[in-house]
Amino acid sequence: MTDLPVTETTASTVTSNSSLSTDVPSAQLSDQQIDLICQSLYETGWVVMEDSLSAEMVQALRTDMQQRDQNQEFFKAGIGRDKELVLRDDIRTDRICWLDGDNPVQSSFMAMLDQLMTAVNRRLFLGMNHFEAMYAIYEPGQFYKKHLDSFRGQRNRIMTLVFYLNPNWNSADGGQFLLFPEVGEQGQNVTDALQLSDAPIAKVEPEAGTVAAFLSEEFPHEVITAQATRYSIAVWFRINDGIPA
């Protein structure tokens, strides 16, 4: 389960931080892209879409990640939450850094997320009211085993998006994202679903501009071992309903 220390970003905070300098590329989804995401979530619960970010925005976000990495703002990712957070090198080995919208590049990206969350809510009535976003770096040899982002009934993380920032990625570079069949589709419970050696329904190359989006409670997923340094941003649209995440 991908439950990590949370820095929650509300829609109002994102909006108030969205004044951008003119040299920062704009991040914005087209109406057609939003339609595709909403329709796919409604029909299947997941979607993979290319060209969600411009090459300029990909480079700006990569540069921000690399600068923060040089400033030692990344830390080793764990599993669990708060007092239950533990490091499990047998499950995940990436390093992460939470986005806080404190610079124009992040603000531009977060404004796009706010736009998308509003559109999905309007069309699918999911009631999501805030989001969190996290940089992740996988060095060669690093991975994240099969897991769920949120267990059913907790209603914390509702929708997951993973944006990839890796130009000219090759299949030999590894690090592919695997999406597995919906939990309960064949009658299995969550524990069985995570242990099941089933074939993925999608295998996604982490190529720059590609995004994978899916319902957090429904679809187990995995990052196979990277053979080259791999950059991504994980985003969770959430419901704040007072139930501990």
N, C-alpha and C positions, 0 to 999 in steps of 0.2 A: 504494500500500500504506500502510495506517495504522500505521506503526511509529514510535513516539514515545519520548522518554525515559520510563522506567518507574519509577514508585513503586509497588512491589508490596505488596499488603495481604493478609496471610494470614488464613485463617478464624479462627485462634486469636487474632490481634490484634483482629479485629473483635469477637469475643465478649468479650474482656477490656475493650473500650472501650464496652460497651453499657449501662452504667448511665445512665439518662436522668432528667432533671428532669421534674416532673409537667406542666409547661407546654409540653413538646415533643410535637407530634403523633406518633402511632405510625404506622410504615410496615410494613404486613403484607399479604401476599397471601393470599387465601382458598384453601381446598383446591380449589375449582372453578377458580380462576385458574391454580393450579399444574398441575392436571390438563390444562387447555387448552394451556398452554405445552409440557408434556411430550409430549402426544399430537400436537400440531402439529409439533414438532421431529422426532418419530419418523416421521410420515407425509410431511411436505413439506420439513422442514429450516428452516422459518421460520413466524412468526406475528406478527400485529399485534393488540394488545388495548387496549381503552379502560379507563379507570378503574383503572389499576394503582396510582395514588397519589391520596389524598384531596386535596381543595382546600386543606385546611390544611397538608398536607405539601408540596404544590406551592409554596405561598406561603412556607413556612419555608425551603425550599431556594433559591427565588429570592432571598429576602432575604439568605441566606448568600452566594450568588453575588455579589450587588450590593455587599455589604460588602467582600468580598475584592477585587472589581474596584476599589472606591474606595481600597482599601489597596495597589493596584498589584501584586496577587499574580498577575494573569493575564499571560500572555506569548504572543507570536505563535507559532502552531503551525507545525511544519515536517513534512517527510517524511523517512524514513530513521531511523537509530538511532545513538545515541552519536556516534562520530567521523564517521559518514556522514550525520548530520542536516543537512539543508539547508532553507532557506526557498525555497519555490517559489510565488510569487504567481499563477502560471498554473494551479496545481493546487488550492491551498487557501489561504484568507485569514482563517480564524477565529482567535480567541484562546482559550487554554485555561488551566486550573488543576487540578492533581491533588488529589483528596480524600485526606485523611489520617486522618479519623475523630477529629479533635482537638476536636470540640464535640458536644453532644448531638444536634443535627439530623443531622449526618453519621453519627453512631453509630447512630441509629435507622434511617436509610436503609441503612447497611451491614449491619446485623443482618438486614434483609429480604433483602439479596443473599445473605448466608450461608445463610439459610433456603432460598432458591430453589436455590442451587448444590447444597446437600445433597440436596434433593428430586430434582433432575435427575440427579445422580449415581446415586442409589438406583434410579431407574427406567430410565435409559438407559445406565448403566455407562460414562460418559465419562471418569472418573478425574480430573476437575478438582479442584485442591487449593488454589488461591488466586485472587484477582481483583484487578483495578485499576479505578479509577473516575475519571472526568475530567469536570469542568465544561467546557462550550464555549459561547461567545457568538459569534453571527454578527450583525454590524451590517449595516444596509442596504447592498447591493452586494456582500456577501461570499458565498462558496460553497465547495464541496469537490467536485472532479471525481470521476468514476467511479474506484473503487479497490477493492482487497481488503484486509481487515484482517489476513490471514495467508495465506501461500502453503502449498500442500499439502506435507506432508512435514516442515514445521518443527515442527508440533505444539506451538506456543506458545499462541496465542490459539485457543480451541476454540469458544467461544460468545460472541456479541456481543449486547448489549442497549443500546437507546437510549431513554431516558426524556425526555419533553417537558414543558416547564414554561411554556407560553404560553396563558393563558386568553384566550378570545374571539378566537382566531386566525382570520383570513379567508384564503380562497384567494388573494386579491389581494396578501396579505402575502408570497407566495412562500415560499422556504425549505423546500419539500416534500422529503421523503426518498424517493428512488427505489430500489427493490430490483430487481435484474436476474436473469435466469435463471441457474441453477446453472452454474458453470464446467464445461465438458466435456459438457454435456447434449446438444449438437449436434456433438460431436467436436472442438471447437476447443480450443486450448491457452490458458493464462492470458493471454499477451500479446494473442492474437487476441480473447479474451473482453473485455478491457478496452477494446479499440479498436472492437469491434463496436457498431454503432448499432442495437441491438435494443430492442424495446419493453420497458418495465419490467413486472414481474409484480405490483408493488404501488407505489402512489403514496400516501404517508402525509402527512396534514396534521399539523404538529407541535403539535397541540392539547394543552393541559394534561392530564396523566394518562395519555396514550397511551404505550405502549411497543412498539417493534419489536424482535423477538428472532430471531436466525438463526445458523446455523453459520458461523463466521468464515472458514473456508477455502473455502467453497463459493459464496458469493453476492456478486458485485460490487454496489456501491451508490454513491449520489451524493446530495449536498445541492445543490439548485438555488439560484440566487441569491435571497437574502433581500431583501425590500423593507421589512421592519420588524425591530427588534431581536429576536433569536431565542435562547432559552435551552434548553439540553439537557444531559443527562448521558450520557456513553458509558461502558459497562461491558464489561470482557472477563473471562470466566472462563477460567482458564489451567491448563496442565499444566507443572509444573516438572520436566523430565526431563533437564536438563543440556545440552539442545541450545540454542545461542544463538538468541534470538528475533529 
